[in-house]
Amino acid sequence: MPGLGKHRRPKQRPITRKLAFAGTGGAALALPLISATTAGAAVTQPAAAPAVKTVALPAVKPAVEKAAFPLTYSVTVGDTLSKIAVEHAVSGGWQALYEANRTAIGSDPAIIRPGLKLSIGAAAKAAATRATAVQATAVQAAAAVKPATTYANNLDGWIRQSLDIMARHGIPGSYNGIHRNVMRESSGNPLAINNWDSNAAAGIPSKGLLQVIDPTFRAYHVPGTSLDSYDPVANITAACNYAAARYGSIDNVNGAY
């Protein structure tokens, strides 16, 4: 019985740990068992990703090149250049085929003899290339040509058109020189005719803007103009051509000529 005045010391219960023994044989390793309720649940490791399987793709075979057409062809009965060009896909058609074989065929592409050897390979392609180049040059030249000039259908327009034609043929003359002589000779009437002078008496009256007789008009007519002596442009141009030959220029004419 405890003595008076003394406190009883409570007994301390020993803390016991449950140990799990793991091992084999004689030695054992004591591991503490940790409760899931006190230590938290164990973290689950992610499953390892499955290994990527490498699949070998079959090698791609290059496309089989189209068999080249033969370089030459032997003409058979019934063949035409057009037929051969189509059957052998000749670039540029029968025209290129003919151009490449002109020496062998001759001047008439419609006549090809059986047995004739024609070049339908590189030579035909080269001919087609040349034909294309020529065509492109022609197109460029046509594009470079200036549009035709439009002239008024009056005295001003007739003189200007005549001057352009005269320039191409190297015939001298000026606008003022022509205009001055036209006004003196016909007052600008393209149908004017002189029925009273010596020329009229001889049956070759002076006609038109610059009063030219038919023999003079025909002798000095300028190519590219009308053959009608009453045509204003043809009349002016022929008269200026005559004046250039006799007086040096229409500009030097100041009276009857």
VEXDREN-2710 file (C-alpha; in Angstrom, 1 decimal):
% VEXDREN-2710
k/r/px/py/pz
1/MET/0.0/0.0/0.0
2/PRO/1.6/3.3/-0.9
3/GLY/2.6/5.6/1.7
4/LEU/0.7/8.7/2.6
5/GLY/1.4/11.9/0.8
6/LYS/3.0/10.2/-2.1
7/HIS/1.5/10.3/-5.6
8/ARG/1.2/7.1/-7.4
9/ARG/3.2/7.2/-10.6
10/PRO/1.2/5.7/-13.4
11/LYS/2.8/2.9/-15.3
12/GLN/3.9/3.6/-18.7
13/ARG/2.8/1.1/-21.2
14/PRO/5.6/0.1/-23.4
15/ILE/5.1/1.0/-27.1
16/THR/5.3/-2.1/-29.0
17/ARG/5.9/-2.3/-32.7
18/LYS/4.8/-5.1/-34.7
19/LEU/7.5/-6.3/-36.9
20/ALA/7.3/-8.3/-40.0
21/PHE/10.1/-10.6/-40.7
22/ALA/11.1/-11.1/-44.1
23/GLY/13.8/-13.3/-45.3
24/THR/14.9/-16.7/-46.1
25/GLY/17.1/-19.0/-44.3
26/GLY/18.6/-17.9/-41.0
27/ALA/18.8/-14.2/-41.5
28/ALA/15.7/-12.1/-41.3
29/LEU/15.2/-8.4/-41.9
30/ALA/12.7/-6.8/-39.5
31/LEU/10.6/-4.2/-41.3
32/PRO/8.0/-2.0/-39.6
33/LEU/4.5/-2.5/-40.9
34/ILE/3.1/1.0/-41.7
35/SER/-0.6/1.2/-41.6
36/ALA/-2.3/2.7/-44.7
37/THR/-4.5/4.7/-42.4
38/THR/-1.6/6.5/-40.8
39/ALA/1.1/6.7/-43.5
40/GLY/-1.0/7.3/-46.6
41/ALA/-1.6/5.1/-49.5
42/ALA/1.4/4.0/-51.6
43/VAL/1.8/5.9/-54.9
44/THR/1.1/3.7/-57.9
45/GLN/3.8/4.0/-60.5
46/PRO/2.5/4.5/-64.1
47/ALA/2.7/1.5/-66.3
48/ALA/5.6/1.6/-68.7
49/ALA/4.6/2.7/-72.2
50/PRO/4.6/-0.1/-74.7
51/ALA/7.6/-0.3/-76.9
52/VAL/7.0/1.3/-80.4
53/LYS/7.2/-1.3/-83.0
54/THR/9.1/-0.2/-86.0
55/VAL/7.5/-1.3/-89.3
56/ALA/9.7/-1.4/-92.3
57/LEU/7.8/0.1/-95.3
58/PRO/8.4/-1.5/-98.7
59/ALA/10.7/0.4/-100.9
60/VAL/8.9/2.5/-103.5
61/LYS/9.8/1.5/-107.0
62/PRO/10.4/4.3/-109.5
63/ALA/7.8/4.6/-112.1
64/VAL/8.5/2.8/-115.2
65/GLU/9.5/5.3/-117.8
66/LYS/7.5/5.4/-121.0
67/ALA/9.2/3.6/-123.7
68/ALA/10.8/6.1/-126.0
69/PHE/9.5/6.3/-129.5
70/PRO/11.8/5.0/-132.2
71/LEU/14.0/7.6/-133.8
72/THR/13.1/6.5/-137.4
73/TYR/10.0/5.1/-139.1
74/SER/9.7/3.2/-142.3
75/VAL/6.7/4.4/-144.4
76/THR/4.2/1.7/-145.4
77/VAL/1.4/1.7/-147.9
78/GLY/-1.5/4.0/-146.9
79/ASP/0.7/6.1/-144.5
80/THR/0.4/9.9/-144.4
81/LEU/2.5/12.4/-142.4
82/SER/-0.6/13.3/-140.4
83/LYS/-1.3/9.6/-139.5
84/ILE/2.4/9.0/-138.6
85/ALA/2.5/12.1/-136.5
86/VAL/-0.6/11.1/-134.5
87/GLU/0.5/7.5/-134.0
88/HIS/3.9/8.4/-132.8
89/ALA/2.9/11.6/-130.9
90/VAL/5.3/13.8/-132.8
91/SER/5.5/17.2/-131.2
92/GLY/4.4/19.8/-133.6
93/GLY/2.2/17.4/-135.7
94/TRP/2.7/16.6/-139.3
95/GLN/4.2/20.0/-140.1
96/ALA/7.1/19.4/-137.7
97/LEU/7.5/15.9/-139.1
98/TYR/7.6/17.3/-142.7
99/GLU/10.1/20.0/-141.6
100/ALA/12.4/17.4/-140.1
101/ASN/12.3/15.3/-143.3
102/ARG/11.8/17.9/-146.0
103/THR/15.0/16.8/-147.8
104/ALA/13.9/13.1/-148.0
105/ILE/10.2/13.8/-148.8
106/GLY/10.6/16.6/-151.3
107/SER/8.5/19.7/-152.0
108/ASP/5.1/17.9/-151.7
109/PRO/4.3/16.7/-148.1
110/ALA/1.3/14.8/-149.4
111/ILE/3.5/12.3/-151.3
112/ILE/5.6/9.9/-149.2
113/ARG/6.8/6.7/-150.7
114/PRO/6.6/3.3/-149.0
115/GLY/10.0/2.3/-147.6
116/LEU/11.0/5.9/-147.0
117/LYS/12.8/6.3/-143.7
118/LEU/11.5/9.2/-141.6
119/SER/13.0/10.8/-138.6
120/ILE/10.4/10.9/-135.9
121/GLY/12.5/11.3/-132.8
122/ALA/14.9/14.1/-131.8
123/ALA/14.9/15.6/-135.3
124/ALA/11.1/16.0/-135.3
125/LYS/11.2/17.5/-131.8
126/ALA/13.9/19.9/-132.9
127/ALA/11.8/21.0/-135.9
128/ALA/8.9/21.6/-133.6
129/THR/11.0/23.7/-131.4
130/ARG/12.2/25.8/-134.4
131/ALA/8.6/26.2/-135.6
132/THR/7.5/27.3/-132.1
133/ALA/10.3/29.8/-132.0
134/VAL/9.4/31.2/-135.4
135/GLN/5.8/31.5/-134.4
136/ALA/6.7/33.2/-131.1
137/THR/8.9/35.7/-133.1
138/ALA/6.0/36.4/-135.5
139/VAL/3.6/37.0/-132.6
140/GLN/6.1/39.4/-131.0
141/ALA/6.6/41.2/-134.3
142/ALA/2.9/41.5/-134.8
143/ALA/2.5/42.9/-131.3
144/ALA/5.2/45.4/-131.9
145/VAL/3.5/46.8/-135.0
146/LYS/1.8/50.1/-134.3
147/PRO/-2.0/50.2/-134.9
148/ALA/-3.0/51.6/-138.2
149/THR/-3.4/55.4/-138.2
150/THR/-7.0/56.6/-138.8
151/TYR/-7.3/59.6/-141.1
152/ALA/-10.2/62.0/-141.4
153/ASN/-12.1/61.9/-144.6
154/ASN/-11.4/65.5/-145.5
155/LEU/-8.7/67.6/-147.0
156/ASP/-6.6/67.6/-143.8
157/GLY/-6.8/63.8/-143.5
158/TRP/-6.1/63.3/-147.3
159/ILE/-2.9/65.4/-147.1
160/ARG/-1.7/63.7/-143.9
161/GLN/-2.3/60.2/-145.3
162/SER/-0.5/61.2/-148.5
163/LEU/2.5/62.5/-146.5
164/ASP/2.8/59.2/-144.7
165/ILE/2.8/57.3/-147.9
166/MET/5.3/59.7/-149.5
167/ALA/7.6/59.3/-146.4
168/ARG/7.6/55.5/-147.0
169/HIS/8.6/56.0/-150.6
170/GLY/11.1/58.8/-150.1
171/ILE/9.0/61.4/-151.9
172/PRO/9.7/65.0/-150.5
173/GLY/6.9/67.5/-149.7
174/SER/5.3/69.3/-146.8
175/TYR/1.8/69.8/-145.5
176/ASN/1.9/73.6/-146.4
177/GLY/3.3/73.0/-149.9
178/ILE/0.6/70.5/-150.7
179/HIS/-2.2/72.5/-149.2
180/ARG/-1.1/75.7/-151.0
181/ASN/-1.1/74.0/-154.4
182/VAL/-4.4/72.1/-153.8
183/MET/-6.2/75.4/-152.9
184/ARG/-4.9/77.0/-156.1
185/GLU/-5.7/74.1/-158.4
186/SER/-9.0/72.8/-157.1
187/SER/-10.1/74.8/-154.0
188/GLY/-10.1/71.4/-152.2
189/ASN/-12.6/69.7/-154.5
190/PRO/-11.5/66.1/-155.2
191/LEU/-13.9/65.9/-158.2
192/ALA/-12.7/69.1/-159.9
193/ILE/-12.0/68.8/-163.7
194/ASN/-10.7/71.2/-166.3
195/ASN/-12.7/70.9/-169.5
196/TRP/-11.4/74.1/-171.2
197/ASP/-7.6/74.1/-171.5
198/SER/-5.3/72.4/-174.1
199/ASN/-5.2/69.2/-172.2
200/ALA/-9.0/69.0/-172.2
201/ALA/-9.0/69.8/-176.0
202/ALA/-6.6/66.8/-176.4
203/GLY/-9.0/64.6/-174.5
204/ILE/-6.9/64.3/-171.3
205/PRO/-8.4/66.9/-168.9
206/SER/-6.7/67.7/-165.6
207/LYS/-8.5/66.0/-162.7
208/GLY/-8.7/66.0/-158.9
209/LEU/-7.2/67.9/-156.1
210/LEU/-3.9/68.7/-157.8
211/GLN/-5.3/68.7/-161.4
212/VAL/-3.3/65.8/-162.8
213/ILE/-3.9/64.4/-166.4
214/ASP/-4.4/60.7/-166.7
215/PRO/-1.0/59.9/-168.5
216/THR/0.9/61.7/-165.7
217/PHE/-1.2/60.0/-163.0
218/ARG/-0.4/56.6/-164.5
219/ALA/3.3/57.4/-164.9
220/TYR/3.8/58.6/-161.4
221/HIS/1.2/56.5/-159.6
222/VAL/2.5/55.3/-156.2
223/PRO/2.0/51.6/-155.3
224/GLY/-0.5/51.1/-152.5
225/THR/-2.8/53.9/-153.6
226/SER/-5.9/53.8/-155.7
227/LEU/-5.7/53.6/-159.4
228/ASP/-8.6/56.1/-159.6
229/SER/-7.2/59.5/-160.5
230/TYR/-10.1/61.2/-158.6
231/ASP/-9.1/59.4/-155.4
232/PRO/-7.8/62.3/-153.2
233/VAL/-4.9/60.4/-151.6
234/ALA/-3.8/58.8/-154.9
235/ASN/-4.1/62.1/-156.7
236/ILE/-2.0/64.0/-154.2
237/THR/0.6/61.3/-153.9
238/ALA/1.0/60.9/-157.7
239/ALA/1.2/64.7/-158.2
240/CYS/3.8/65.1/-155.5
241/ASN/5.8/62.2/-157.1
242/TYR/5.7/64.0/-160.4
243/ALA/6.6/67.4/-158.9
244/ALA/9.6/65.8/-157.1
245/ALA/10.8/64.4/-160.3
246/ARG/10.5/67.7/-162.2
247/TYR/10.9/70.4/-159.6
248/GLY/12.5/68.7/-156.7
249/SER/9.4/68.9/-154.5
250/ILE/5.8/70.0/-154.5
251/ASP/7.0/72.8/-152.2
252/ASN/8.8/74.4/-155.1
253/VAL/5.6/74.6/-157.2
254/ASN/3.9/78.0/-157.0
255/GLY/1.9/78.1/-160.2
256/ALA/0.8/76.0/-163.2
257/TYR/3.1/72.9/-163.4
END
